[in-house]
Amino acid sequence: MRIRFFAQTAGILLAALPLLAQQQAQPQTQQGSQQPAQPGSSQQSQAQPQQQGPKPKSQQEVEALQKVKTALQAHDPDAEIQAVTNVLENFTDTDYKPVLLNIAMQASAQKGDYAQTLVWGDRIIQNNPNDVQARVILAEDIAQHTRENDLDKEQSLKKVDDYANKVLDLLKTANNPPAGVPQEKWTEFKNQLNGQAYDALGLAADLRKKYPDAVGHFKNAVTSDPNPVSTAHLAKAYVDNKQYDDAITTADKVLAMNEVPPSVKQYAQQQKDAATKFKGTK
C-alpha cells in the first residue's frame, strides 16, 4: 500500500505569490503627493526591501496571478492547473515561473494524474536542475507507481535513487530556501524534504526486497521528519525484515498519534497485525 504525503502546503505556495492588494495599490501611491525620499533617509531604506524578490510586470499579470491564488485557496487542483497555464502562456517572462510550475506539479500529484506530474516535473527540472521540491515529488511518485512485476521496474527505481540522492546532496549545502518558502520556515521545510527523499529511497529498497536497506532509509526519514506515513512505512519494513517486536512498537507509535488520516492508521494496524501473527508462528 502506497500512501502519498506532501511537504508543500497551500500556505507556503500562497506566500510565494504577491501581496496583490499592495501590488494594485502601488501605482496609486506613486501617483500621489508623497515626496521622494532623500538619499540616506529612513524612508528610502524602508522602501528598498520592497524592490526585492519577484514582482508582476503589469496589472494584467496581477489579475492572472490572483486567479492562481483563488484556486489555491479553494483547494481546486483543476482550477490551479488552468490558472497556472494561463499565466505561463500569456506572461512568458513572469518572475513567478518556478513557483507556478511547482503549483501545477503538486496539483497534478494531488489529482493522482501520474503522467502530468511527470510532465510538470520535467519542465521544472529543465527550468532549474537543482529544484529540490520537484525532485522529491518525482522520486516519491515514481516509487509509489512502480510495481513488483513491472518490466521496467529497475529503470524506474534507478530514477527514484537518482532524484532522491540528488535532493540529499543539494540540501547539505542549501542555505537559502526555494521560491515560495519563507526563510523562517526553511529549516522545518528542509527536514521535510530530507524525510521525503529518504522515504522514497526506502520504498525503492522495499521493492528490491532489500529490507535492511529499507529499514535504514525509513529510520532516516523518521529522524528527519517524524511524520506518521514514514513511521508506518518503517513498521512495514520491520515486518519484511522479520523484526516483529520493532514493527509492533513502531506501528503503535502511529496508532497513538493524533490527527492521523484513517488510511494511515489502518495501514499501521495492518503492519501490527502481521507482525503479531508472524511473531506467534516463530
DRENTOR-385339 format. One line per 5 residues: number of its first residue (from 1); their letters; for each residue y, x, z of N, C-alpha, C, O. Coordinates in pm, whole numbers, plus 50000, padded with zeros to 5 digits. Layout:
<bafis>
NUM> a> Y X Z Y X Z Y X Z Y X Z ~ ... $
</bafis>
This chain:
<bafis>
1> mrirf> 49880 50085 50000 50000 50000 50000 50123 50087 50000 50135 50179 50081 ~ 50216 50059 49910 50339 50136 49899 50456 50050 49946 50472 49937 49900 ~ 50536 50102 50033 50649 50026 50089 50776 50104 50061 50794 50215 50112 ~ 50866 50046 49980 50989 50116 49944 51093 50104 50054 51107 50000 50119 ~ 51165 50213 50074 51282 50205 50160 51393 50289 50099 51366 50388 50031 $
6> faqta> 51517 50250 50124 51631 50313 50061 51718 50381 50165 51743 50327 50273 ~ 51765 50507 50130 51862 50573 50216 52000 50519 50186 52083 50503 50276 ~ 52023 50490 50060 52155 50441 50024 52174 50301 50076 52079 50223 50083 ~ 52294 50267 50113 52326 50133 50159 52445 50081 50082 52523 50158 50026 ~ 52458 49948 50080 52574 49890 50012 52704 49939 50073 52804 49958 50003 $
11> gilla> 52704 49958 50205 52826 50005 50271 52870 50140 50222 52989 50162 50198 ~ 52775 50234 50205 52809 50367 50157 52860 50359 50014 52959 50423 49980 ~ 52792 50281 49930 52834 50271 49792 52969 50202 49780 53051 50240 49696 ~ 52992 50101 49863 53122 50035 49861 53232 50132 49900 53343 50126 49845 ~ 53202 50221 49994 53303 50317 50038 53344 50412 49927 53452 50470 49931 $
16> alpll> 53256 50428 49827 53287 50519 49717 53385 50459 49618 53451 50533 49544 ~ 53396 50328 49617 53488 50262 49525 53628 50257 49585 53643 50269 49707 ~ 53730 50240 49501 53868 50249 49550 53903 50135 49643 53845 50026 49636 ~ 53998 50161 49731 54057 50053 49809 54147 49976 49714 54264 50010 49693 ~ 54089 49872 49656 54152 49812 49540 54288 49751 49572 54379 49754 49489 $
21> aqqqa> 54301 49695 49691 54430 49638 49726 54539 49745 49725 54651 49721 49679 ~ 54506 49863 49776 54603 49972 49777 54631 50019 49635 54746 50047 49601 ~ 54526 50028 49552 54546 50073 49416 54639 49977 49342 54725 50020 49265 ~ 54621 49847 49366 54704 49750 49298 54847 49753 49351 54941 49721 49279 ~ 54861 49792 49477 54994 49793 49536 55073 49916 49499 55196 49913 49509 $
26> qpqtq> 55010 50024 49455 55080 50149 49430 55193 50138 49328 55302 50188 49354 ~ 55170 50073 49212 55280 50064 49117 55403 49997 49175 55516 50036 49146 ~ 55382 49893 49259 55497 49826 49320 55570 49920 49413 55693 49919 49417 ~ 55497 50001 49488 55560 50094 49580 55643 50196 49503 55754 50229 49543 ~ 55586 50245 49393 55655 50346 49316 55782 50290 49254 55878 50363 49235 $
31> qgsqq> 55783 50159 49222 55898 50099 49158 56001 50053 49260 56112 50013 49223 ~ 55967 50057 49389 56056 50007 49492 56170 50100 49523 56198 50192 49446 ~ 56237 50078 49635 56356 50152 49670 56326 50273 49756 56417 50335 49810 ~ 56196 50308 49768 56160 50420 49853 56218 50548 49796 56209 50572 49676 ~ 56277 50631 49880 56335 50757 49837 56227 50861 49820 56130 50861 49896 $
36> paqpg> 56242 50952 49722 56144 51058 49707 56139 51145 49831 56242 51169 49895 ~ 56019 51192 49865 56006 51278 49982 56063 51415 49954 56045 51468 49844 ~ 56132 51473 50049 56185 51608 50036 56073 51709 50050 55979 51686 50126 ~ 56081 51822 49978 55979 51926 49992 55963 51968 50138 56061 51993 50208 ~ 55837 51975 50182 55811 52018 50320 55821 51908 50421 55795 51932 50539 $
41> ssqqs> 55858 51786 50379 55873 51677 50476 55739 51621 50514 55641 51640 50442 ~ 55732 51552 50630 55607 51492 50675 55565 51381 50581 55446 51354 50565 ~ 55665 51315 50516 55632 51208 50424 55552 51262 50306 55457 51199 50259 ~ 55593 51382 50257 55522 51441 50145 55381 51482 50185 55286 51463 50109 ~ 55368 51540 50305 55236 51587 50349 55142 51471 50372 55021 51484 50352 $
46> qaqpq> 55196 51355 50414 55112 51239 50434 55068 51181 50300 54960 51122 50290 ~ 55152 51197 50195 55120 51139 50066 55016 51221 49991 54943 51167 49908 ~ 55009 51351 50019 54920 51438 49943 54774 51395 49946 54710 51398 49841 ~ 54718 51356 50062 54578 51317 50062 54547 51201 49969 54434 51187 49921 ~ 54649 51114 49942 54627 51000 49855 54599 51044 49711 54546 50967 49632 $
51> qqgpk> 54636 51172 49676 54613 51220 49542 54473 51277 49525 54432 51307 49413 ~ 54399 51291 49632 54267 51349 49626 54164 51243 49592 54182 51125 49618 ~ 54053 51291 49533 53943 51200 49506 53963 51122 49378 54068 51131 49315 ~ 53861 51044 49338 53868 50966 49214 53968 50853 49222 53994 50799 49330 ~ 54024 50819 49107 54120 50709 49100 54102 50632 48970 54068 50691 48868 $
56> pksqq> 54125 50500 48974 54127 50424 48848 54245 50468 48763 54349 50507 48817 ~ 54231 50461 48633 54336 50507 48543 54419 50393 48486 54516 50416 48414 ~ 54380 50270 48518 54455 50155 48468 54424 50034 48554 54326 50032 48629 ~ 54509 49933 48541 54484 49809 48612 54356 49743 48562 54285 49677 48638 ~ 54327 49760 48432 54205 49702 48377 54080 49766 48441 53981 49697 48467 $
61> eveal> 54087 49896 48466 53973 49961 48531 53959 49914 48675 53847 49896 48724 ~ 54072 49895 48743 54068 49841 48879 53994 49708 48880 53909 49684 48965 ~ 54028 49621 48786 53966 49489 48782 53817 49498 48750 53737 49422 48805 ~ 53779 49591 48663 53637 49609 48631 53561 49663 48751 53448 49621 48777 ~ 53621 49755 48824 53557 49808 48944 53546 49702 49053 53452 49702 49132 $
66> qkvkt> 53643 49612 49056 53637 49503 49154 53514 49417 49131 53456 49365 49227 ~ 53473 49400 49007 53353 49321 48977 53228 49392 49031 53134 49327 49078 ~ 53227 49526 49022 53115 49601 49080 53112 49580 49230 53006 49557 49289 ~ 53229 49589 49291 53238 49574 49436 53193 49435 49479 53122 49420 49578 ~ 53235 49335 49405 53196 49198 49437 53045 49180 49427 52984 49114 49511 $
71> alqah> 52985 49237 49324 52840 49227 49307 52766 49297 49420 52664 49247 49468 ~ 52817 49413 49463 52755 49483 49576 52763 49401 49704 52665 49392 49779 ~ 52878 49341 49727 52895 49261 49848 52806 49138 49845 52766 49087 49950 ~ 52774 49089 49725 52687 48971 49711 52539 49009 49710 52452 48921 49708 ~ 52508 49140 49711 52370 49189 49708 52296 49131 49587 52184 49082 49598 $
76> dpdae> 52363 49137 49471 52309 49082 49347 52281 49196 49250 52371 49238 49177 ~ 52157 49249 49246 52128 49365 49161 52159 49343 49013 52211 49432 48947 ~ 52127 49223 48960 52155 49197 48819 52305 49205 48791 52347 49263 48692 ~ 52384 49145 48879 52529 49149 48861 52582 49291 48877 52676 49331 48809 ~ 52522 49368 48967 52563 49507 48986 52544 49586 48857 52633 49658 48813 $
81> iqavt> 52425 49573 48796 52396 49647 48673 52489 49603 48561 52540 49687 48485 ~ 52512 49473 48550 52601 49422 48446 52743 49475 48465 52808 49515 48368 ~ 52791 49475 48589 52927 49521 48616 52941 49671 48593 53041 49718 48539 ~ 52840 49746 48634 52842 49891 48612 52843 49922 48463 52920 50006 48417 ~ 52757 49854 48388 52750 49876 48243 52884 49847 48177 52926 49918 48086 $
86> nvlen> 52951 49742 48224 53082 49706 48170 53183 49819 48191 53258 49853 48100 ~ 53184 49877 48312 53279 49985 48339 53246 50107 48253 53335 50166 48192 ~ 53120 50145 48248 53082 50267 48176 53106 50254 48027 53138 50354 47961 ~ 53092 50133 47972 53111 50114 47828 53258 50106 47791 53297 50148 47682 ~ 53340 50051 47880 53480 50028 47846 53576 50132 47903 53691 50141 47860 $
91> ftdtd> 53529 50211 48000 53614 50314 48060 53530 50443 48067 53484 50484 48174 ~ 53513 50503 47951 53419 50615 47939 53462 50738 48017 53379 50824 48048 ~ 53591 50746 48051 53639 50862 48128 53659 50828 48276 53731 50899 48346 ~ 53595 50723 48323 53614 50682 48463 53573 50792 48559 53473 50861 48538 ~ 53651 50808 48665 53618 50906 48769 53498 50861 48853 53441 50940 48928 $
96> ykpvl> 53460 50735 48840 53357 50678 48926 53218 50680 48862 53126 50616 48912 ~ 53202 50753 48752 53074 50754 48681 52956 50792 48770 52855 50723 48766 ~ 52964 50900 48852 52849 50934 48937 52809 50823 49032 52691 50794 49048 ~ 52907 50760 49094 52878 50650 49188 52820 50531 49114 52724 50470 49161 ~ 52878 50498 48999 52833 50381 48923 52689 50398 48876 52609 50304 48882 $
101> lniam> 52655 50517 48829 52518 50542 48785 52420 50524 48900 52312 50468 48883 ~ 52458 50572 49019 52371 50558 49135 52357 50412 49177 52250 50369 49219 ~ 52465 50335 49166 52457 50193 49198 52358 50124 49104 52275 50044 49149 ~ 52366 50154 48975 52276 50090 48879 52132 50132 48902 52040 50051 48889 ~ 52111 50259 48936 51974 50305 48961 51915 50236 49083 51801 50190 49080 $
106> qasaq> 51993 50228 49190 51941 50163 49310 51917 50014 49286 51820 49958 49336 ~ 52006 49950 49209 51987 49808 49179 51857 49787 49101 51784 49691 49127 ~ 51828 49877 49007 51704 49865 48930 51583 49884 49021 51483 49813 49008 ~ 51592 49979 49114 51482 50002 49208 51462 49882 49299 51349 49844 49327 ~ 51571 49822 49344 51561 49703 49430 51497 49587 49356 51425 49507 49416 $
111> kgdya> 51522 49577 49226 51462 49471 49145 51314 49498 49119 51240 49408 49080 ~ 51271 49622 49141 51135 49658 49107 51119 49688 48959 51008 49685 48906 ~ 51232 49716 48892 51228 49747 48749 51208 49897 48735 51304 49974 48725 ~ 51083 49939 48734 51048 50081 48734 51100 50152 48611 51155 50262 48622 ~ 51085 50091 48493 51128 50156 48370 51278 50183 48371 51323 50291 48334 $
116> qtlvw> 51357 50083 48413 51502 50102 48415 51545 50199 48525 51645 50270 48510 ~ 51470 50202 48635 51501 50301 48739 51490 50442 48682 51575 50527 48709 ~ 51386 50467 48603 51370 50598 48541 51480 50626 48441 51529 50738 48432 ~ 51520 50524 48365 51626 50542 48265 51757 50581 48332 51823 50677 48291 ~ 51796 50505 48435 51921 50536 48505 51910 50672 48575 52007 50748 48577 $
121> gdrii> 51794 50702 48630 51777 50831 48696 51795 50947 48600 51858 51047 48634 ~ 51739 50933 48480 51756 51038 48379 51903 51054 48341 51951 51166 48321 ~ 51975 50944 48331 52118 50952 48298 52196 51024 48408 52286 51104 48380 ~ 52160 50997 48532 52229 51062 48643 52204 51212 48640 52298 51291 48655 ~ 52080 51252 48620 52048 51396 48622 52107 51467 48502 52145 51584 48512 $
126> qnnpn> 52117 51399 48387 52187 51457 48273 52335 51478 48305 52395 51578 48265 ~ 52392 51383 48379 52533 51394 48416 52553 51498 48525 52654 51568 48526 ~ 52456 51509 48618 52464 51605 48728 52323 51646 48768 52256 51573 48842 ~ 52275 51762 48721 52138 51805 48751 52109 51821 48900 51993 51823 48941 ~ 52213 51833 48982 52193 51854 49126 52216 51727 49208 52240 51736 49328 $
131> dvqar> 52208 51612 49146 52227 51486 49218 52105 51458 49306 51998 51424 49255 ~ 52120 51474 49436 52005 51462 49527 51960 51318 49543 51841 51292 49559 ~ 52052 51223 49539 52013 51083 49558 51922 51036 49445 51821 50970 49471 ~ 51956 51070 49322 51874 51030 49208 51736 51094 49216 51635 51028 49190 ~ 51731 51221 49251 51604 51292 49258 51513 51232 49367 51392 51222 49349 $
136> vilae> 51572 51192 49478 51492 51130 49585 51432 50998 49538 51314 50973 49558 ~ 51513 50913 49477 51463 50783 49434 51359 50799 49324 51259 50727 49323 ~ 51380 50893 49232 51280 50918 49128 51149 50965 49190 51042 50919 49151 ~ 51158 51057 49285 51036 51109 49350 50959 50996 49416 50837 50985 49400 ~ 51029 50913 49491 50961 50803 49561 50906 50699 49464 50793 50651 49481 $
141> diaqh> 50987 50663 49363 50942 50557 49273 50821 50601 49192 50727 50523 49174 ~ 50822 50724 49145 50707 50773 49068 50584 50779 49157 50475 50740 49115 ~ 50600 50828 49280 50486 50835 49372 50430 50696 49400 50308 50679 49406 ~ 50517 50598 49417 50473 50464 49452 50412 50389 49334 50340 50291 49353 ~ 50441 50435 49210 50386 50368 49092 50270 50445 49030 50219 50405 48925 $
146> trend> 50230 50553 49092 50116 50630 49042 49989 50578 49108 49985 50555 49229 ~ 49886 50561 49030 49761 50505 49080 49646 50606 49070 49652 50702 48993 ~ 49545 50582 49150 49431 50673 49162 49369 50709 49027 49335 50825 49003 ~ 49354 50609 48940 49280 50631 48815 49370 50646 48693 49322 50638 48580 ~ 49500 50666 48714 49590 50689 48601 49550 50816 48525 49524 50919 48587 $
151> ldkeq> 49545 50807 48394 49510 50925 48314 49615 51036 48328 49583 51154 48317 ~ 49740 50997 48352 49847 51096 48365 49886 51117 48511 49999 51155 48541 ~ 49791 51092 48602 49822 51099 48745 49881 51234 48784 49985 51240 48850 ~ 49816 51343 48745 49862 51474 48788 49998 51508 48726 50080 51573 48790 ~ 50021 51464 48605 50152 51484 48542 50261 51412 48621 50369 51466 48644 $
156> slkkv> 50232 51290 48662 50329 51213 48741 50354 51278 48876 50468 51288 48921 ~ 50246 51323 48941 50260 51382 49074 50334 51516 49068 50401 51553 49163 ~ 50321 51587 48957 50398 51710 48941 50547 51679 48936 50629 51753 48991 ~ 50582 51568 48871 50723 51527 48869 50771 51495 49011 50882 51532 49050 ~ 50686 51428 49088 50721 51398 49228 50748 51528 49302 50849 51540 49372 $
161> ddyan> 50658 51624 49289 50675 51753 49357 50805 51820 49315 50880 51869 49398 ~ 50830 51821 49185 50950 51890 49133 51077 51825 49184 51168 51893 49231 ~ 51083 51692 49176 51204 51621 49221 51225 51641 49372 51335 51673 49416 ~ 51119 51621 49449 51132 51627 49595 51162 51768 49644 51248 51787 49730 ~ 51094 51868 49590 51119 52006 49633 51258 52053 49594 51321 52130 49666 $
166> kvldl> 51307 52006 49479 51444 52040 49439 51544 51981 49538 51643 52046 49572 ~ 51519 51860 49584 51606 51797 49685 51609 51882 49812 51716 51910 49866 ~ 51492 51923 49858 51485 52002 49981 51559 52135 49965 51626 52181 50057 ~ 51548 52196 49847 51619 52321 49823 51770 52299 49819 51846 52377 49878 ~ 51813 52195 49752 51957 52168 49739 52019 52136 49875 52132 52177 49903 $
171> lktan> 51946 52063 49959 52001 52022 50088 52016 52138 50185 52094 52130 50280 ~ 51941 52247 50162 51951 52362 50251 52091 52423 50249 52137 52477 50350 ~ 52157 52415 50134 52289 52477 50121 52399 52376 50092 52512 52414 50059 ~ 52368 52247 50104 52467 52143 50073 52559 52120 50193 52516 52071 50297 ~ 52685 52157 50176 52783 52139 50283 52870 52015 50261 52925 51959 50356 $
176> nppag> 52881 51974 50136 52965 51859 50104 52880 51741 50059 52783 51760 49985 ~ 52913 51621 50101 52833 51503 50065 52850 51466 49919 52952 51501 49859 ~ 52752 51396 49861 52768 51345 49725 52871 51234 49721 52913 51182 49824 ~ 52910 51198 49600 53010 51093 49583 52966 50966 49654 52853 50920 49638 ~ 53057 50910 49732 53030 50784 49799 52988 50796 49943 52979 50696 50013 $
181> vpqek> 52962 50920 49989 52917 50938 50127 53031 51002 50208 53070 51115 50178 ~ 53084 50933 50308 53191 50992 50391 53143 51117 50462 53025 51128 50498 ~ 53232 51212 50481 53196 51338 50544 53133 51317 50681 53040 51388 50719 ~ 53184 51221 50756 53134 51200 50892 52992 51142 50893 52926 51146 50997 ~ 52945 51090 50781 52809 51037 50772 52714 51132 50700 52596 51100 50681 $
186> wtefk> 52764 51248 50660 52685 51337 50576 52561 51389 50649 52453 51393 50590 ~ 52573 51429 50775 52457 51482 50846 52347 51378 50855 52230 51407 50829 ~ 52383 51256 50892 52284 51147 50902 52220 51120 50766 52099 51102 50755 ~ 52304 51116 50662 52253 51086 50528 52165 51199 50477 52065 51174 50410 ~ 52202 51323 50508 52121 51438 50467 51982 51431 50532 51881 51461 50468 $
191> nqlng> 51979 51392 50658 51850 51377 50726 51764 51270 50659 51643 51286 50645 ~ 51827 51160 50617 51754 51055 50547 51698 51107 50415 51583 51080 50382 ~ 51778 51182 50341 51733 51235 50213 51618 51333 50233 51519 51331 50159 ~ 51631 51420 50334 51521 51510 50366 51394 51432 50397 51286 51465 50348 ~ 51409 51329 50480 51294 51248 50517 51229 51182 50397 51107 51178 50387 $
196> qayda> 51311 51129 50307 51256 51063 50189 51186 51162 50096 51083 51130 50037 ~ 51242 51282 50084 51178 51384 50000 51041 51421 50055 50943 51430 49981 ~ 51033 51442 50186 50904 51473 50247 50808 51354 50236 50688 51373 50216 ~ 50861 51233 50248 50777 51115 50236 50714 51108 50097 50595 51078 50083 ~ 50794 51138 49993 50742 51138 49857 50634 51244 49840 50532 51220 49776 $
201> lglaa> 50656 51363 49897 50555 51469 49890 50427 51427 49962 50317 51460 49919 ~ 50443 51354 50072 50326 51304 50144 50247 51204 50061 50124 51206 50061 ~ 50318 51115 49991 50249 51018 49906 50173 51089 49794 50061 51051 49760 ~ 50235 51193 49738 50168 51269 49632 50043 51339 49685 49938 51337 49621 ~ 50055 51400 49802 49940 51468 49861 49828 51369 49893 49711 51400 49875 $
206> dlrkk> 49865 51250 49939 49766 51147 49969 49689 51108 49843 49567 51091 49847 ~ 49760 51092 49731 49694 51056 49606 49602 51168 49556 49503 51141 49487 ~ 49634 51291 49592 49547 51404 49555 49431 51421 49654 49347 51509 49638 ~ 49429 51336 49756 49329 51345 49863 49339 51476 49942 49241 51524 49999 ~ 49459 51530 49944 49486 51649 50027 49545 51599 50158 49665 51611 50183 $
211> ypdav> 49458 51545 50243 49504 51472 50360 49573 51560 50465 49670 51514 50525 ~ 49528 51684 50489 49604 51768 50584 49747 51794 50535 49841 51796 50614 ~ 49762 51814 50402 49897 51832 50347 49980 51704 50365 50098 51710 50398 ~ 49916 51589 50341 49988 51462 50357 50036 51446 50501 50149 51405 50525 ~ 49949 51477 50598 49989 51469 50739 50110 51558 50765 50205 51515 50830 $
216> ghfkn> 50107 51681 50713 50218 51773 50736 50348 51722 50677 50453 51730 50741 ~ 50343 51669 50555 50464 51618 50491 50520 51496 50565 50641 51486 50587 ~ 50433 51405 50603 50481 51285 50674 50536 51321 50812 50631 51258 50858 ~ 50477 51419 50876 50532 51464 51005 50672 51521 50985 50761 51496 51066 ~ 50692 51598 50878 50826 51648 50848 50923 51535 50818 51040 51540 50857 $
221> avtsd> 50873 51433 50748 50958 51318 50717 51005 51249 50843 51123 51216 50857 ~ 50912 51226 50936 50946 51157 51061 51037 51243 51148 51124 51190 51218 ~ 51018 51374 51145 51106 51463 51220 51248 51458 51166 51344 51456 51243 ~ 51262 51454 51034 51394 51449 50972 51461 51314 50992 51581 51306 51020 ~ 51382 51209 50978 51437 51073 50983 51330 50980 51041 51247 50929 50966 $
226> pnpvs> 51331 50957 51172 51225 50879 51237 51231 50730 51206 51265 50649 51292 ~ 51197 50696 51081 51201 50556 51039 51060 50498 51039 50963 50573 51035 ~ 51047 50367 51042 50914 50305 51054 50825 50324 50933 50703 50329 50947 ~ 50882 50335 50813 50800 50348 50693 50727 50481 50690 50606 50485 50671 ~ 50799 50590 50709 50734 50721 50712 50634 50731 50828 50529 50794 50815 $
231> tahla> 50668 50668 50940 50576 50669 51054 50447 50595 51021 50339 50639 51059 ~ 50459 50483 50950 50340 50409 50908 50259 50490 50808 50136 50491 50812 ~ 50328 50558 50717 50257 50646 50623 50182 50756 50697 50070 50792 50660 ~ 50244 50809 50800 50179 50914 50880 50052 50859 50946 49950 50928 50952 ~ 50059 50737 50995 49940 50676 51056 49825 50669 50955 49710 50697 50989 $
236> kayvd> 49856 50630 50831 49751 50624 50728 49695 50762 50698 49574 50779 50683 ~ 49784 50862 50690 49736 50998 50663 49644 51047 50775 49546 51117 50749 ~ 49676 51010 50898 49587 51045 51010 49450 50977 50994 49347 51039 51021 ~ 49450 50852 50950 49322 50783 50927 49241 50856 50821 49122 50883 50838 ~ 49308 50889 50709 49239 50956 50598 49187 51094 50641 49084 51140 50591 $
241> nkqyd> 49260 51159 50733 49220 51292 50780 49128 51285 50902 49097 51387 50964 ~ 49083 51165 50935 48989 51141 51044 49044 51182 51181 48969 51224 51269 ~ 49176 51171 51196 49241 51194 51326 49272 51057 51385 49387 51013 51388 ~ 49168 50990 51431 49180 50848 51463 49268 50822 51586 49342 50724 51587 ~ 49260 50906 51686 49346 50886 51804 49493 50900 51766 49578 50823 51810 $
246> daitt> 49523 51001 51684 49661 51020 51638 49707 50901 51555 49822 50859 51564 ~ 49616 50848 51474 49651 50733 51391 49687 50612 51476 49785 50543 51449 ~ 49607 50587 51580 49633 50472 51668 49765 50489 51742 49844 50395 51750 ~ 49788 50608 51795 49914 50634 51866 50034 50617 51774 50136 50560 51814 ~ 50022 50667 51652 50134 50661 51558 50158 50517 51512 50273 50474 51501 $
251> adkvl> 50052 50444 51486 50068 50303 51448 50132 50223 51560 50215 50135 51535 ~ 50094 50253 51684 50154 50183 51799 50305 50206 51805 50380 50117 51848 ~ 50350 50324 51764 50494 50352 51764 50567 50256 51670 50674 50205 51703 ~ 50508 50233 51553 50569 50140 51458 50569 49999 51515 50669 49928 51506 ~ 50458 49959 51572 50445 49823 51626 50541 49798 51742 50577 49683 51770 $
256> amnev> 50582 49905 51810 50674 49891 51923 50820 49894 51881 50908 49866 51962 ~ 50847 49929 51756 50985 49938 51709 51046 49801 51690 50977 49705 51656 ~ 51176 49793 51713 51250 49669 51691 51300 49661 51548 51324 49763 51483 ~ 51316 49540 51499 51374 49513 51368 51300 49584 51256 51363 49636 51163 ~ 51169 49586 51263 51086 49642 51156 51041 49527 51066 50995 49424 51116 $
261> ppsvk> 51052 49541 50934 51007 49434 50844 50862 49397 50871 50781 49485 50900 ~ 50828 49271 50862 50690 49228 50889 50586 49302 50805 50476 49332 50853 ~ 50620 49333 50679 50523 49401 50593 50492 49541 50646 50379 49589 50631 ~ 50590 49606 50706 50568 49741 50759 50482 49732 50885 50392 49814 50904 ~ 50508 49634 50970 50425 49616 51090 50281 49579 51052 50186 49626 51114 $
266> qyaqq> 50268 49496 50950 50134 49459 50905 50059 49582 50855 49940 49599 50884 ~ 50128 49667 50781 50069 49791 50729 50026 49881 50845 49916 49937 50843 ~ 50113 49896 50945 50080 49979 51061 49960 49921 51137 49874 49996 51184 ~ 49956 49789 51149 49843 49726 51218 49712 49752 51143 49608 49773 51204 ~ 49719 49751 51010 49600 49778 50930 49549 49920 50957 49428 49943 50964 $
271> qkdaa> 49641 50015 50971 49600 50153 50998 49540 50165 51138 49442 50238 51158 ~ 49597 50094 51233 49542 50097 51369 49402 50035 51371 49311 50089 51434 ~ 49386 49923 51302 49255 49858 51299 49151 49949 51233 49038 49958 51279 ~ 49191 50016 51124 49098 50104 51055 49059 50221 51143 48941 50258 51151 ~ 49158 50280 51211 49131 50394 51299 49037 50353 51413 48944 50425 51449 $
276> tkfkg> 49065 50237 51469 48982 50187 51579 48837 50167 51534 48743 50202 51604 ~ 48822 50109 51414 48688 50084 51360 48613 50214 51335 48497 50229 51375 ~ 48680 50309 51267 48613 50435 51232 48584 50518 51356 48482 50586 51364 ~ 48675 50512 51453 48653 50585 51578 48528 50534 51648 48454 50611 51708 ~ 48506 50403 51640 48391 50344 51707 48258 50374 51641 48152 50357 51703 $
281> tk> 48263 50418 51514 48137 50447 51444 48104 50596 51441 48004 50637 51382 ~ 48187 50676 51505 48163 50821 51505 48037 50855 51585 48001 50972 51597 $
</bafis>
